[in-house]
Amino acid sequence: MAELDTCGTDGLAMRGKIENERAAARAVESMRVVSVNVGLPRTVHWKGRDVTTGIFKDPVEGRIGLRRLNLDGDGQGDRTVHGGAAKAIYAYPLDHYAFWRERLEVDLPFGAFGENLTVEGLPLEDEIAVGDRLRIGTAELVVIQPRVPCYKVGLRFGREDMVKRFVASRRSGYYLAVEAEGDVAAGDRVETLAHDPARIPVAEITRVFFSDRDDFAAIERLVALHALPEDWRSHFERKLEKHYQAVRR
């Protein structure tokens, strides 16, 4: 085989293509499930009252069924705000664990953030977009929305400041909807199947929701993002309508 000519423009382009393909292959190889975590609701005492929550997840062994509404053996304490098709699976990047261990000065077991899947090499919130499709184990999933923490994150860690810290960290993880059921186990590869053409990162949604609430140009893009669940789009539509009404006065 002739040696690749990398001196000319065509050669440089070919080399760039090969390097990109190799980088993509390395990224695929590095994405893998390190822990599958499930847990049924339990009642705990928190700030003077009993609270039923499913935030406590523990790693499990073997292959676990990945269904339209959740993983086998998993459950939620309050189904009005947790679970369902748009919050079927919560994924959290393994990369974030080092940050939290340093900040909280505690050892954290997998599943500590209530996630179902702890994934090594999982694209971070500013890298992955709502509508991107993944294959995890034998199931196909779509990135659907960021995680917005409730007070139960504070309950889980025994810290009243944990919700504020979680939001400020911008390390939200994200929910996945199940497009095709399958099963998953620790060690399974994670593969990107397709990117949503709108390419609006998960981090963009949390930025607009928590911080830059008057970025109406971004809000217009989110309203038009069909991959985003209806409750999110309705929230942003109401903000736009109030803005338009104020402008027309």
Secondary structure in CASP SS format (residue, H / E / C, confidence):
PFRMAT SS
TARGET T0000
AUTHOR 0000-0000-0000
METHOD secondary structure of the structure
MODEL  1
M C 1.00
A C 1.00
E C 1.00
L C 1.00
D C 1.00
T C 1.00
C C 1.00
G C 1.00
T H 1.00
D H 1.00
G H 1.00
L H 1.00
A H 1.00
M H 1.00
R H 1.00
G H 1.00
K H 1.00
I H 1.00
E H 1.00
N H 1.00
E H 1.00
R H 1.00
A H 1.00
A H 1.00
A H 1.00
R H 1.00
A H 1.00
V H 1.00
E H 1.00
S H 1.00
M C 1.00
R E 1.00
V E 1.00
V E 1.00
S E 1.00
V E 1.00
N E 1.00
V E 1.00
G C 1.00
L C 1.00
P C 1.00
R E 1.00
T E 1.00
V E 1.00
H E 1.00
W E 1.00
K C 1.00
G C 1.00
R E 1.00
D E 1.00
V E 1.00
T E 1.00
T E 1.00
G C 1.00
I C 1.00
F C 1.00
K C 1.00
D E 1.00
P E 1.00
V E 1.00
E C 1.00
G C 1.00
R C 1.00
I E 1.00
G E 1.00
L E 1.00
R C 1.00
R C 1.00
L C 1.00
N C 1.00
L E 1.00
D C 1.00
G C 1.00
D C 1.00
G C 1.00
Q C 1.00
G C 1.00
D C 1.00
R C 1.00
T C 1.00
V C 1.00
H C 1.00
G C 1.00
G C 1.00
A H 1.00
A H 1.00
K H 1.00
A C 1.00
I E 1.00
Y E 1.00
A E 1.00
Y E 1.00
P E 1.00
L C 1.00
D H 1.00
H H 1.00
Y H 1.00
A H 1.00
F H 1.00
W H 1.00
R H 1.00
E H 1.00
R H 1.00
L H 1.00
E C 1.00
V C 1.00
D C 1.00
L C 1.00
P C 1.00
F C 1.00
G C 1.00
A C 1.00
F C 1.00
G C 1.00
E C 1.00
N C 1.00
L E 1.00
T E 1.00
V E 1.00
E E 1.00
G C 1.00
L C 1.00
P C 1.00
L C 1.00
E C 1.00
D C 1.00
E C 1.00
I C 1.00
A E 1.00
V C 1.00
G C 1.00
D C 1.00
R E 1.00
L E 1.00
R E 1.00
I E 1.00
G C 1.00
T C 1.00
A E 1.00
E E 1.00
L E 1.00
V E 1.00
V E 1.00
I E 1.00
Q E 1.00
P E 1.00
R C 1.00
V C 1.00
P C 1.00
C C 1.00
Y C 1.00
K H 1.00
V H 1.00
G H 1.00
L H 1.00
R H 1.00
F H 1.00
G C 1.00
R C 1.00
E C 1.00
D C 1.00
M H 1.00
V H 1.00
K H 1.00
R H 1.00
F H 1.00
V H 1.00
A H 1.00
S H 1.00
R C 1.00
R C 1.00
S C 1.00
G C 1.00
Y E 1.00
Y E 1.00
L E 1.00
A E 1.00
V E 1.00
E E 1.00
A E 1.00
E C 1.00
G E 1.00
D E 1.00
V E 1.00
A C 1.00
A C 1.00
G C 1.00
D C 1.00
R E 1.00
V E 1.00
E E 1.00
T E 1.00
L E 1.00
A E 1.00
H C 1.00
D C 1.00
P C 1.00
A C 1.00
R C 1.00
I C 1.00
P E 1.00
V H 1.00
A H 1.00
E H 1.00
I H 1.00
T H 1.00
R H 1.00
V H 1.00
F H 1.00
F H 1.00
S H 1.00
D C 1.00
R C 1.00
D C 1.00
D C 1.00
F H 1.00
A H 1.00
A H 1.00
I H 1.00
E H 1.00
R H 1.00
L H 1.00
V H 1.00
A C 1.00
L C 1.00
H C 1.00
A C 1.00
L C 1.00
P C 1.00
E H 1.00
D H 1.00
W H 1.00
R H 1.00
S H 1.00
H H 1.00
F H 1.00
E H 1.00
R H 1.00
K H 1.00
L H 1.00
E H 1.00
K H 1.00
H H 1.00
Y H 1.00
Q H 1.00
A H 1.00
V H 1.00
R H 1.00
R C 1.00
END
